[in-house]
Amino acid sequence: MRGRFTIYEQPELREPLFILGFRGWADAGRISSGCVGYLVRKLGARRFGVIVPDDFYILQNSRPLGWIEEGVIRRIEWPSTELFYYKNSLGGNDLILLLADEPNFKPNEYAEEIVDLAISYKVRRIYVIGGVIAPEASSTWEQQVEAVVGDPGLKAELKKYGIRYVTYGSSRQLAPVGIHSLLVLACQRKGIDVVSLWGRAPPFANIYPKSIHAVLEKLVEMLKIDLDLEDIEKTSRDYERMMEEAARQQELSESRRQPEYFY
């Protein structure tokens, strides 16, 4: 046990970086969970710990998911926070990855638990991935990745990656925030570098590969890991072609529609 985490294995990690993705409110287009899930699968990261779900999840809000077949319960999945690790065989930083459902109870304590875990593994930097709905996001929209940083001094380093910075809310009208912002604040309090990277997805997209690919490109460059993103890039191109064809078919259907007359 480390805090509320149950640890199955104690990996020896070299100057690890910590990447966090969350299912839930700030996972538009599955950008947050999709990016971290992709890295876990692609890198073959090993699962080594979980957090006790009862401490941070209210099951009336985050109900378990199930599969029932012919009257028999086959599977139940509870809200979870899972830890994975990847040892970089090329000599760079090792990675810790977290894939979780956003907590709906005691989020400040949850953020503190994650940052304390990072400190125990001597994590050099935390990256938190988020996704927001943007009505202007489309196949013709230039993909931009934005960031929130814990230390303004990090902006000089991030400049070379072409990162823009989030502006959200104002001094006159505060805007609602989630676990991503609470994690940035927890890192500030405990002196850990933190970068929160954000992609955008259109309202209609349950999953938006274009932004997942855009965020992964920036993240992989920052992590300095050798990872071929050709498969997610192809998925992005195929998705955009599919959406363009659907739009053409919709336009064609509307052009053929007979006018309605009212007397």
DRENPA-3360 file (N, C-alpha, C; in nm, 2 decimals, always signed):
BEGIN
1 = MRGRFTIY = +0.09/-0.12/+0.00/+0.00/+0.00/+0.00/+0.09/+0.12/+0.00 ~ +0.05/+0.22/-0.08/+0.11/+0.36/-0.08/-0.01/+0.45/-0.07 ~ -0.04/+0.50/+0.05/-0.16/+0.58/+0.07/-0.28/+0.49/+0.04 ~ -0.37/+0.54/-0.04/-0.49/+0.46/-0.07/-0.47/+0.37/-0.19 ~ -0.35/+0.37/-0.25/-0.32/+0.29/-0.36/-0.28/+0.15/-0.31 ~ -0.33/+0.05/-0.38/-0.28/-0.09/-0.36/-0.18/-0.12/-0.47 ~ -0.06/-0.15/-0.43/+0.05/-0.17/-0.53/+0.08/-0.32/-0.53 ~ +0.08/-0.38/-0.65/+0.10/-0.52/-0.67/+0.25/-0.55/-0.69;
9 = EQPELREP = +0.32/-0.45/-0.74/+0.46/-0.47/-0.78/+0.54/-0.34/-0.75 ~ +0.66/-0.35/-0.71/+0.74/-0.24/-0.68/+0.85/-0.22/-0.79 ~ +0.82/-0.16/-0.90/+0.91/-0.14/-1.01/+1.03/-0.05/-0.97 ~ +1.15/-0.08/-1.02/+1.26/+0.01/-1.01/+1.26/+0.10/-1.13 ~ +1.23/+0.23/-1.11/+1.21/+0.32/-1.23/+1.32/+0.43/-1.23 ~ +1.36/+0.46/-1.35/+1.47/+0.56/-1.37/+1.41/+0.70/-1.40 ~ +1.42/+0.79/-1.31/+1.37/+0.93/-1.33/+1.24/+0.93/-1.41 ~ +1.13/+0.87/-1.35/+1.01/+0.85/-1.43/+0.94/+0.98/-1.45;
17 = LFILGFRG = +0.86/+0.99/-1.56/+0.76/+1.09/-1.59/+0.63/+1.02/-1.57 ~ +0.53/+1.10/-1.54/+0.40/+1.05/-1.50/+0.29/+1.11/-1.59 ~ +0.22/+1.02/-1.66/+0.11/+1.07/-1.76/-0.02/+1.02/-1.71 ~ -0.12/+1.12/-1.70/-0.25/+1.09/-1.64/-0.36/+1.12/-1.74 ~ -0.45/+1.02/-1.75/-0.57/+1.04/-1.84/-0.69/+1.00/-1.76 ~ -0.80/+1.07/-1.78/-0.93/+1.05/-1.71/-1.05/+1.04/-1.80 ~ -1.13/+0.94/-1.77/-1.26/+0.93/-1.83/-1.36/+1.02/-1.75 ~ -1.45/+1.08/-1.82/-1.54/+1.17/-1.75/-1.56/+1.30/-1.81;
25 = WADAGRIS = -1.58/+1.40/-1.73/-1.62/+1.54/-1.77/-1.53/+1.60/-1.87 ~ -1.40/+1.59/-1.85/-1.30/+1.66/-1.94/-1.24/+1.56/-2.03 ~ -1.32/+1.47/-2.09/-1.27/+1.37/-2.18/-1.34/+1.38/-2.32 ~ -1.36/+1.50/-2.36/-1.43/+1.52/-2.49/-1.35/+1.44/-2.60 ~ -1.43/+1.37/-2.69/-1.36/+1.30/-2.80/-1.27/+1.19/-2.75 ~ -1.29/+1.15/-2.62/-1.20/+1.05/-2.55/-1.05/+1.09/-2.57 ~ -1.02/+1.22/-2.57/-0.89/+1.27/-2.59/-0.80/+1.23/-2.47 ~ -0.85/+1.25/-2.35/-0.78/+1.22/-2.23/-0.76/+1.07/-2.21;
33 = SGCVGYLV = -0.86/+0.99/-2.20/-0.85/+0.85/-2.19/-0.79/+0.78/-2.31 ~ -0.82/+0.83/-2.43/-0.77/+0.77/-2.55/-0.62/+0.78/-2.56 ~ -0.56/+0.90/-2.53/-0.42/+0.92/-2.53/-0.35/+0.82/-2.44 ~ -0.39/+0.82/-2.31/-0.32/+0.73/-2.22/-0.35/+0.59/-2.24 ~ -0.47/+0.55/-2.28/-0.50/+0.41/-2.32/-0.41/+0.37/-2.44 ~ -0.40/+0.46/-2.53/-0.31/+0.42/-2.65/-0.17/+0.39/-2.61 ~ -0.11/+0.48/-2.52/+0.02/+0.46/-2.47/+0.04/+0.33/-2.39 ~ -0.06/+0.30/-2.31/-0.05/+0.18/-2.23/-0.05/+0.06/-2.33;
41 = RKLGARRF = -0.13/+0.06/-2.43/-0.14/-0.06/-2.52/-0.01/-0.06/-2.61 ~ +0.02/+0.05/-2.67/+0.13/+0.06/-2.77/+0.27/+0.02/-2.70 ~ +0.29/+0.07/-2.58/+0.41/+0.05/-2.51/+0.42/-0.08/-2.44 ~ +0.30/-0.15/-2.43/+0.30/-0.27/-2.35/+0.32/-0.25/-2.20 ~ +0.27/-0.13/-2.15/+0.29/-0.10/-2.01/+0.23/-0.20/-1.92 ~ +0.29/-0.22/-1.80/+0.25/-0.32/-1.71/+0.17/-0.26/-1.59 ~ +0.06/-0.32/-1.57/-0.03/-0.28/-1.46/+0.03/-0.32/-1.32 ~ +0.04/-0.22/-1.23/+0.11/-0.25/-1.11/+0.03/-0.20/-0.98;
49 = GVIVPDDF = -0.08/-0.13/-1.00/-0.15/-0.08/-0.88/-0.29/-0.02/-0.92 ~ -0.37/-0.01/-0.81/-0.50/+0.05/-0.83/-0.53/+0.13/-0.70 ~ -0.63/+0.21/-0.71/-0.68/+0.29/-0.59/-0.81/+0.23/-0.55 ~ -0.84/+0.23/-0.42/-0.96/+0.18/-0.36/-1.08/+0.26/-0.41 ~ -1.17/+0.20/-0.49/-1.27/+0.29/-0.56/-1.37/+0.35/-0.46 ~ -1.40/+0.28/-0.35/-1.50/+0.32/-0.25/-1.47/+0.46/-0.19 ~ -1.34/+0.49/-0.19/-1.30/+0.62/-0.12/-1.33/+0.74/-0.21 ~ -1.34/+0.73/-0.34/-1.35/+0.84/-0.42/-1.47/+0.84/-0.52;
57 = YILQNSRP = -1.54/+0.73/-0.53/-1.65/+0.72/-0.63/-1.78/+0.70/-0.56 ~ -1.88/+0.77/-0.60/-2.02/+0.76/-0.56/-2.09/+0.68/-0.66 ~ -2.13/+0.56/-0.63/-2.18/+0.46/-0.73/-2.31/+0.51/-0.79 ~ -2.39/+0.60/-0.72/-2.51/+0.65/-0.78/-2.48/+0.74/-0.90 ~ -2.36/+0.80/-0.90/-2.31/+0.89/-1.00/-2.23/+0.82/-1.11 ~ -2.14/+0.73/-1.06/-2.05/+0.66/-1.15/-2.09/+0.51/-1.14 ~ -2.19/+0.47/-1.20/-2.24/+0.33/-1.18/-2.15/+0.23/-1.25 ~ -2.14/+0.11/-1.18/-2.06/+0.01/-1.25/-2.12/-0.03/-1.38;
65 = LGWIEEGV = -2.04/-0.07/-1.47/-2.08/-0.12/-1.61/-2.09/-0.27/-1.61 ~ -2.19/-0.32/-1.68/-2.20/-0.47/-1.68/-2.23/-0.53/-1.81 ~ -2.22/-0.66/-1.82/-2.25/-0.73/-1.94/-2.34/-0.85/-1.89 ~ -2.46/-0.86/-1.94/-2.55/-0.97/-1.90/-2.59/-1.04/-2.03 ~ -2.57/-1.17/-2.04/-2.61/-1.24/-2.16/-2.70/-1.36/-2.12 ~ -2.82/-1.36/-2.19/-2.91/-1.47/-2.17/-2.94/-1.49/-2.02 ~ -2.95/-1.38/-1.95/-2.99/-1.39/-1.80/-2.87/-1.42/-1.71 ~ -2.75/-1.43/-1.76/-2.63/-1.46/-1.68/-2.54/-1.34/-1.68;
73 = IRRIEWPS = -2.50/-1.29/-1.56/-2.40/-1.18/-1.55/-2.26/-1.23/-1.59 ~ -2.21/-1.17/-1.70/-2.08/-1.22/-1.75/-1.97/-1.13/-1.69 ~ -1.99/-1.00/-1.67/-1.88/-0.91/-1.63/-1.94/-0.79/-1.57 ~ -1.87/-0.74/-1.46/-1.90/-0.61/-1.40/-1.77/-0.53/-1.39 ~ -1.77/-0.41/-1.43/-1.65/-0.32/-1.42/-1.69/-0.20/-1.33 ~ -1.61/-0.18/-1.22/-1.63/-0.07/-1.13/-1.55/+0.05/-1.17 ~ -1.59/+0.17/-1.13/-1.51/+0.28/-1.15/-1.37/+0.26/-1.09 ~ -1.26/+0.30/-1.16/-1.13/+0.26/-1.12/-1.03/+0.36/-1.15;
81 = TELFYYKN = -0.92/+0.35/-1.08/-0.79/+0.42/-1.10/-0.68/+0.32/-1.11 ~ -0.62/+0.30/-1.23/-0.52/+0.20/-1.25/-0.39/+0.26/-1.28 ~ -0.28/+0.20/-1.23/-0.14/+0.24/-1.25/-0.07/+0.14/-1.34 ~ +0.01/+0.20/-1.43/+0.09/+0.12/-1.52/+0.23/+0.17/-1.53 ~ +0.33/+0.09/-1.56/+0.47/+0.14/-1.58/+0.53/+0.09/-1.70 ~ +0.62/+0.17/-1.76/+0.70/+0.13/-1.88/+0.84/+0.16/-1.85 ~ +0.93/+0.06/-1.87/+1.07/+0.08/-1.86/+1.13/+0.11/-2.00 ~ +1.19/+0.23/-2.01/+1.24/+0.27/-2.14/+1.38/+0.20/-2.17;
89 = SLGGNDLI = +1.37/+0.11/-2.26/+1.50/+0.03/-2.29/+1.60/+0.11/-2.37 ~ +1.56/+0.23/-2.42/+1.66/+0.31/-2.50/+1.74/+0.40/-2.41 ~ +1.71/+0.40/-2.28/+1.79/+0.48/-2.19/+1.73/+0.61/-2.14 ~ +1.61/+0.65/-2.19/+1.55/+0.77/-2.15/+1.47/+0.75/-2.02 ~ +1.39/+0.84/-1.99/+1.30/+0.83/-1.87/+1.21/+0.72/-1.88 ~ +1.19/+0.65/-1.77/+1.08/+0.55/-1.76/+0.95/+0.63/-1.74 ~ +0.84/+0.56/-1.75/+0.71/+0.62/-1.75/+0.62/+0.55/-1.64 ~ +0.54/+0.63/-1.57/+0.42/+0.58/-1.50/+0.30/+0.64/-1.57;
97 = LLLADEPN = +0.20/+0.55/-1.59/+0.08/+0.60/-1.65/-0.04/+0.57/-1.56 ~ -0.13/+0.66/-1.56/-0.26/+0.65/-1.48/-0.37/+0.66/-1.57 ~ -0.47/+0.57/-1.56/-0.59/+0.57/-1.64/-0.70/+0.55/-1.54 ~ -0.79/+0.65/-1.54/-0.89/+0.65/-1.43/-1.02/+0.71/-1.47 ~ -1.13/+0.68/-1.39/-1.25/+0.75/-1.39/-1.23/+0.88/-1.30 ~ -1.28/+0.99/-1.35/-1.26/+1.11/-1.27/-1.34/+1.09/-1.14 ~ -1.28/+1.12/-1.03/-1.35/+1.10/-0.90/-1.47/+1.20/-0.88 ~ -1.57/+1.16/-0.82/-1.68/+1.25/-0.79/-1.70/+1.27/-0.64;
105 = FKPNEYAE = -1.60/+1.23/-0.56/-1.61/+1.25/-0.42/-1.46/+1.28/-0.37 ~ -1.45/+1.38/-0.28/-1.32/+1.42/-0.22/-1.21/+1.44/-0.33 ~ -1.23/+1.52/-0.43/-1.13/+1.53/-0.54/-1.00/+1.59/-0.49 ~ -1.00/+1.68/-0.39/-0.87/+1.74/-0.34/-0.79/+1.63/-0.28 ~ -0.85/+1.54/-0.20/-0.77/+1.43/-0.14/-0.72/+1.34/-0.25 ~ -0.80/+1.31/-0.35/-0.76/+1.23/-0.46/-0.64/+1.28/-0.53 ~ -0.64/+1.41/-0.56/-0.52/+1.48/-0.62/-0.40/+1.47/-0.53 ~ -0.42/+1.49/-0.40/-0.30/+1.48/-0.31/-0.25/+1.34/-0.31;
113 = EIVDLAIS = -0.33/+1.24/-0.31/-0.29/+1.10/-0.32/-0.20/+1.07/-0.44 ~ -0.24/+1.12/-0.55/-0.17/+1.10/-0.68/-0.03/+1.17/-0.67 ~ -0.03/+1.29/-0.62/+0.10/+1.37/-0.62/+0.19/+1.31/-0.51 ~ +0.14/+1.26/-0.40/+0.22/+1.19/-0.30/+0.28/+1.06/-0.36 ~ +0.20/+0.99/-0.44/+0.26/+0.87/-0.51/+0.37/+0.91/-0.60 ~ +0.35/+1.02/-0.68/+0.45/+1.07/-0.77/+0.58/+1.10/-0.69 ~ +0.57/+1.17/-0.58/+0.69/+1.20/-0.50/+0.76/+1.07/-0.45 ~ +0.68/+0.97/-0.41/+0.74/+0.85/-0.36/+0.82/+0.78/-0.47;
121 = YKVRRIYV = +0.79/+0.80/-0.60/+0.87/+0.74/-0.71/+0.96/+0.84/-0.77 ~ +0.98/+0.95/-0.70/+1.08/+1.06/-0.75/+1.05/+1.10/-0.90 ~ +0.92/+1.12/-0.92/+0.87/+1.16/-1.06/+0.93/+1.30/-1.09 ~ +0.98/+1.32/-1.21/+1.04/+1.45/-1.25/+0.93/+1.54/-1.30 ~ +0.83/+1.49/-1.36/+0.72/+1.58/-1.41/+0.60/+1.50/-1.43 ~ +0.48/+1.57/-1.41/+0.35/+1.51/-1.44/+0.29/+1.58/-1.56 ~ +0.23/+1.49/-1.65/+0.16/+1.54/-1.76/+0.01/+1.49/-1.74 ~ -0.08/+1.59/-1.75/-0.22/+1.56/-1.73/-0.29/+1.59/-1.86;
129 = IGGVIAPE = -0.36/+1.49/-1.92/-0.43/+1.51/-2.05/-0.57/+1.54/-2.04 ~ -0.62/+1.64/-2.11/-0.77/+1.67/-2.11/-0.82/+1.69/-2.25 ~ -0.95/+1.69/-2.26/-1.02/+1.71/-2.38/-1.15/+1.80/-2.36 ~ -1.16/+1.90/-2.44/-1.28/+1.99/-2.43/-1.36/+1.99/-2.56 ~ -1.49/+2.02/-2.55/-1.58/+2.03/-2.66/-1.56/+2.17/-2.72 ~ -1.53/+2.18/-2.85/-1.52/+2.30/-2.92/-1.60/+2.30/-3.05 ~ -1.71/+2.38/-3.06/-1.79/+2.38/-3.18/-1.72/+2.40/-3.31 ~ -1.61/+2.48/-3.30/-1.54/+2.51/-3.43/-1.45/+2.39/-3.47;
137 = ASSTWEQQ = -1.43/+2.29/-3.39/-1.34/+2.18/-3.43/-1.40/+2.10/-3.54 ~ -1.33/+2.08/-3.65/-1.38/+2.00/-3.76/-1.26/+1.95/-3.84 ~ -1.29/+1.88/-3.95/-1.18/+1.83/-4.03/-1.10/+1.94/-4.10 ~ -1.16/+2.06/-4.12/-1.09/+2.17/-4.18/-1.03/+2.26/-4.08 ~ -1.04/+2.23/-3.95/-0.99/+2.32/-3.85/-0.85/+2.27/-3.81 ~ -0.76/+2.37/-3.81/-0.62/+2.34/-3.77/-0.61/+2.29/-3.63 ~ -0.56/+2.17/-3.61/-0.55/+2.12/-3.47/-0.45/+2.19/-3.39 ~ -0.49/+2.24/-3.27/-0.41/+2.31/-3.18/-0.41/+2.24/-3.05;
145 = VEAVVGDP = -0.29/+2.22/-2.99/-0.28/+2.17/-2.85/-0.25/+2.28/-2.76 ~ -0.33/+2.29/-2.65/-0.31/+2.40/-2.55/-0.26/+2.34/-2.42 ~ -0.22/+2.43/-2.33/-0.16/+2.38/-2.21/-0.20/+2.47/-2.09 ~ -0.20/+2.41/-1.97/-0.20/+2.48/-1.84/-0.07/+2.43/-1.77 ~ +0.01/+2.53/-1.72/+0.13/+2.49/-1.65/+0.13/+2.53/-1.50 ~ +0.20/+2.45/-1.42/+0.21/+2.48/-1.28/+0.30/+2.59/-1.25 ~ +0.41/+2.60/-1.33/+0.51/+2.70/-1.32/+0.52/+2.78/-1.44 ~ +0.50/+2.92/-1.44/+0.51/+3.00/-1.56/+0.64/+2.98/-1.63;
153 = GLKAELKK = +0.75/+2.95/-1.56/+0.88/+2.93/-1.62/+0.88/+2.82/-1.72 ~ +0.79/+2.73/-1.72/+0.78/+2.62/-1.82/+0.74/+2.66/-1.95 ~ +0.68/+2.78/-1.97/+0.64/+2.83/-2.10/+0.76/+2.85/-2.19 ~ +0.87/+2.89/-2.14/+0.99/+2.90/-2.23/+1.03/+2.77/-2.29 ~ +1.02/+2.66/-2.21/+1.05/+2.53/-2.26/+0.95/+2.48/-2.36 ~ +0.82/+2.50/-2.33/+0.71/+2.45/-2.42/+0.70/+2.53/-2.55 ~ +0.76/+2.65/-2.56/+0.75/+2.73/-2.68/+0.79/+2.65/-2.80 ~ +0.90/+2.58/-2.79/+0.95/+2.51/-2.91/+0.86/+2.40/-2.96;
161 = YGIRYVTY = +0.76/+2.36/-2.88/+0.66/+2.26/-2.93/+0.54/+2.32/-2.99 ~ +0.53/+2.45/-3.00/+0.42/+2.51/-3.07/+0.29/+2.50/-2.99 ~ +0.31/+2.50/-2.85/+0.19/+2.49/-2.76/+0.13/+2.63/-2.74 ~ +0.00/+2.63/-2.74/-0.07/+2.75/-2.70/-0.12/+2.73/-2.56 ~ -0.17/+2.84/-2.50/-0.21/+2.84/-2.35/-0.35/+2.86/-2.34 ~ -0.41/+2.79/-2.24/-0.55/+2.80/-2.22/-0.59/+2.93/-2.15 ~ -0.70/+2.99/-2.20/-0.76/+3.10/-2.13/-0.91/+3.06/-2.11 ~ -0.95/+3.06/-1.98/-1.08/+3.00/-1.94/-1.13/+3.07/-1.82;
169 = GSSRQLAP = -1.25/+3.12/-1.83/-1.31/+3.20/-1.72/-1.24/+3.33/-1.72 ~ -1.27/+3.41/-1.61/-1.22/+3.54/-1.60/-1.23/+3.58/-1.45 ~ -1.16/+3.69/-1.41/-1.17/+3.74/-1.28/-1.31/+3.78/-1.24 ~ -1.39/+3.82/-1.34/-1.53/+3.86/-1.31/-1.63/+3.74/-1.31 ~ -1.59/+3.63/-1.39/-1.68/+3.52/-1.40/-1.60/+3.39/-1.40 ~ -1.59/+3.33/-1.28/-1.51/+3.20/-1.27/-1.59/+3.09/-1.35 ~ -1.51/+2.99/-1.40/-1.57/+2.88/-1.47/-1.54/+2.75/-1.40 ~ -1.63/+2.65/-1.41/-1.61/+2.52/-1.34/-1.48/+2.45/-1.39;
177 = VGIHSLLV = -1.41/+2.39/-1.29/-1.29/+2.31/-1.32/-1.31/+2.17/-1.26 ~ -1.22/+2.08/-1.30/-1.23/+1.95/-1.26/-1.09/+1.90/-1.20 ~ -1.07/+1.77/-1.21/-0.96/+1.71/-1.14/-0.83/+1.76/-1.20 ~ -0.83/+1.79/-1.33/-0.70/+1.84/-1.40/-0.65/+1.96/-1.33 ~ -0.73/+2.06/-1.30/-0.69/+2.18/-1.24/-0.65/+2.16/-1.09 ~ -0.72/+2.07/-1.02/-0.68/+2.04/-0.88/-0.55/+1.97/-0.88 ~ -0.52/+1.89/-0.98/-0.39/+1.82/-0.98/-0.27/+1.92/-1.00 ~ -0.30/+2.02/-1.09/-0.20/+2.13/-1.11/-0.17/+2.20/-0.98;
185 = LACQRKGI = -0.28/+2.24/-0.91/-0.26/+2.31/-0.78/-0.19/+2.22/-0.68 ~ -0.22/+2.09/-0.68/-0.15/+2.00/-0.58/+0.00/+1.99/-0.61 ~ +0.03/+1.99/-0.74/+0.17/+1.99/-0.78/+0.24/+2.12/-0.75 ~ +0.17/+2.23/-0.77/+0.23/+2.36/-0.73/+0.26/+2.36/-0.58 ~ +0.17/+2.31/-0.50/+0.19/+2.31/-0.35/+0.31/+2.22/-0.31 ~ +0.34/+2.12/-0.39/+0.44/+2.02/-0.35/+0.57/+2.03/-0.43 ~ +0.57/+2.13/-0.52/+0.70/+2.16/-0.59/+0.73/+2.06/-0.70 ~ +0.63/+2.00/-0.77/+0.65/+1.91/-0.88/+0.61/+1.98/-1.01;
193 = DVVSLWGR = +0.70/+1.97/-1.11/+0.66/+2.03/-1.25/+0.54/+1.96/-1.30 ~ +0.45/+2.04/-1.36/+0.33/+1.98/-1.41/+0.28/+2.05/-1.54 ~ +0.24/+1.98/-1.64/+0.19/+2.03/-1.76/+0.06/+1.96/-1.79 ~ -0.05/+2.04/-1.81/-0.17/+1.98/-1.85/-0.20/+2.02/-2.00 ~ -0.20/+1.91/-2.08/-0.22/+1.93/-2.22/-0.37/+1.90/-2.26 ~ -0.42/+1.99/-2.35/-0.56/+1.99/-2.39/-0.58/+1.98/-2.54 ~ -0.66/+1.89/-2.58/-0.71/+1.89/-2.72/-0.86/+1.92/-2.73 ~ -0.91/+1.95/-2.85/-1.04/+1.99/-2.87/-1.12/+1.89/-2.96;
201 = APPFANIY = -1.24/+1.87/-2.94/-1.32/+1.78/-3.02/-1.46/+1.85/-3.05 ~ -1.52/+1.82/-3.17/-1.65/+1.88/-3.20/-1.76/+1.81/-3.12 ~ -1.87/+1.88/-3.10/-1.97/+1.82/-3.01/-2.03/+1.69/-3.05 ~ -2.03/+1.66/-3.18/-2.09/+1.53/-3.23/-2.00/+1.41/-3.21 ~ -1.87/+1.43/-3.18/-1.77/+1.32/-3.18/-1.76/+1.25/-3.05 ~ -1.81/+1.12/-3.05/-1.79/+1.04/-2.93/-1.64/+1.01/-2.91 ~ -1.57/+0.99/-3.02/-1.43/+0.97/-3.02/-1.37/+1.05/-3.13 ~ -1.26/+1.13/-3.11/-1.21/+1.22/-3.21/-1.06/+1.19/-3.24;
209 = PKSIHAVL = -1.03/+1.09/-3.33/-0.89/+1.05/-3.35/-0.79/+1.17/-3.39 ~ -0.85/+1.27/-3.46/-0.76/+1.38/-3.50/-0.69/+1.45/-3.38 ~ -0.77/+1.48/-3.28/-0.71/+1.54/-3.16/-0.63/+1.45/-3.08 ~ -0.67/+1.32/-3.07/-0.59/+1.22/-3.00/-0.45/+1.22/-3.06 ~ -0.45/+1.21/-3.19/-0.32/+1.21/-3.26/-0.24/+1.33/-3.24 ~ -0.30/+1.45/-3.24/-0.23/+1.58/-3.23/-0.17/+1.59/-3.09 ~ -0.25/+1.55/-2.99/-0.19/+1.55/-2.85/-0.08/+1.45/-2.83 ~ -0.10/+1.33/-2.89/+0.01/+1.23/-2.88/+0.14/+1.27/-2.94;
217 = EKLVEMLK = +0.12/+1.34/-3.06/+0.25/+1.39/-3.13/+0.33/+1.48/-3.03 ~ +0.26/+1.58/-2.97/+0.33/+1.67/-2.88/+0.38/+1.60/-2.76 ~ +0.30/+1.51/-2.70/+0.34/+1.44/-2.58/+0.46/+1.35/-2.60 ~ +0.46/+1.27/-2.71/+0.57/+1.18/-2.74/+0.70/+1.26/-2.76 ~ +0.69/+1.38/-2.83/+0.81/+1.46/-2.85/+0.86/+1.51/-2.71 ~ +0.77/+1.55/-2.62/+0.81/+1.60/-2.49/+0.87/+1.49/-2.41 ~ +0.81/+1.37/-2.42/+0.86/+1.25/-2.34/+1.00/+1.20/-2.39 ~ +1.03/+1.23/-2.52/+1.15/+1.18/-2.58/+1.15/+1.03/-2.59;
225 = IDLDLEDI = +1.04/+0.97/-2.63/+1.03/+0.83/-2.65/+1.02/+0.80/-2.80 ~ +1.07/+0.68/-2.84/+1.06/+0.64/-2.98/+0.94/+0.56/-3.00 ~ +0.83/+0.63/-3.05/+0.70/+0.56/-3.07/+0.65/+0.60/-3.20 ~ +0.62/+0.50/-3.28/+0.56/+0.52/-3.42/+0.41/+0.54/-3.40 ~ +0.36/+0.66/-3.45/+0.22/+0.69/-3.44/+0.14/+0.68/-3.57 ~ +0.20/+0.60/-3.66/+0.14/+0.58/-3.79/+0.00/+0.53/-3.79 ~ -0.02/+0.43/-3.69/-0.16/+0.37/-3.69/-0.26/+0.47/-3.64 ~ -0.24/+0.55/-3.54/-0.34/+0.65/-3.50/-0.35/+0.76/-3.60;
233 = EKTSRDYE = -0.24/+0.79/-3.67/-0.25/+0.89/-3.78/-0.34/+0.84/-3.89 ~ -0.33/+0.71/-3.93/-0.41/+0.65/-4.03/-0.56/+0.65/-3.99 ~ -0.58/+0.61/-3.86/-0.72/+0.61/-3.80/-0.78/+0.75/-3.82 ~ -0.70/+0.86/-3.79/-0.74/+0.99/-3.80/-0.78/+1.03/-3.94 ~ -0.70/+0.99/-4.04/-0.73/+1.02/-4.18/-0.86/+0.95/-4.22 ~ -0.87/+0.82/-4.18/-0.99/+0.74/-4.22/-1.11/+0.80/-4.16 ~ -1.11/+0.85/-4.04/-1.22/+0.91/-3.97/-1.26/+1.04/-4.04 ~ -1.17/+1.12/-4.08/-1.20/+1.25/-4.14/-1.26/+1.22/-4.28;
241 = RMMEEAAR = -1.21/+1.12/-4.35/-1.27/+1.09/-4.48/-1.42/+1.04/-4.46 ~ -1.44/+0.96/-4.36/-1.57/+0.91/-4.33/-1.67/+1.02/-4.30 ~ -1.62/+1.12/-4.22/-1.71/+1.23/-4.18/-1.73/+1.32/-4.30 ~ -1.63/+1.34/-4.39/-1.66/+1.42/-4.51/-1.76/+1.36/-4.60 ~ -1.75/+1.22/-4.61/-1.84/+1.15/-4.70/-1.99/+1.16/-4.64 ~ -2.00/+1.15/-4.51/-2.13/+1.16/-4.44/-2.19/+1.30/-4.46 ~ -2.10/+1.41/-4.46/-2.15/+1.54/-4.48/-2.19/+1.56/-4.63 ~ -2.12/+1.50/-4.72/-2.16/+1.51/-4.86/-2.30/+1.44/-4.89;
249 = QQELSESR = -2.31/+1.32/-4.82/-2.44/+1.25/-4.84/-2.55/+1.33/-4.78 ~ -2.53/+1.39/-4.67/-2.63/+1.48/-4.60/-2.67/+1.59/-4.69 ~ -2.57/+1.66/-4.75/-2.60/+1.77/-4.85/-2.68/+1.72/-4.97 ~ -2.64/+1.60/-5.02/-2.71/+1.55/-5.14/-2.85/+1.51/-5.10 ~ -2.88/+1.46/-4.99/-3.01/+1.42/-4.94/-3.10/+1.54/-4.93 ~ -3.04/+1.65/-4.87/-3.12/+1.77/-4.85/-3.15/+1.84/-4.98 ~ -3.06/+1.83/-5.08/-3.08/+1.90/-5.21/-3.19/+1.82/-5.29 ~ -3.21/+1.69/-5.26/-3.32/+1.62/-5.33/-3.45/+1.62/-5.26;
257 = RQPEYFY = -3.46/+1.68/-5.14/-3.58/+1.68/-5.07/-3.68/+1.77/-5.14 ~ -3.81/+1.72/-5.15/-3.91/+1.80/-5.21/-3.95/+1.91/-5.12 ~ -3.98/+2.03/-5.18/-4.03/+2.14/-5.10/-4.16/+2.11/-5.04 ~ -4.19/+2.17/-4.93/-4.32/+2.16/-4.86/-4.40/+2.28/-4.89 ~ -4.53/+2.26/-4.92/-4.62/+2.38/-4.95/-4.73/+2.38/-4.85 ~ -4.76/+2.50/-4.80/-4.87/+2.52/-4.70/-4.97/+2.61/-4.75 ~ -5.10/+2.57/-4.75/-5.21/+2.66/-4.80/-5.30/+2.69/-4.69;
% end
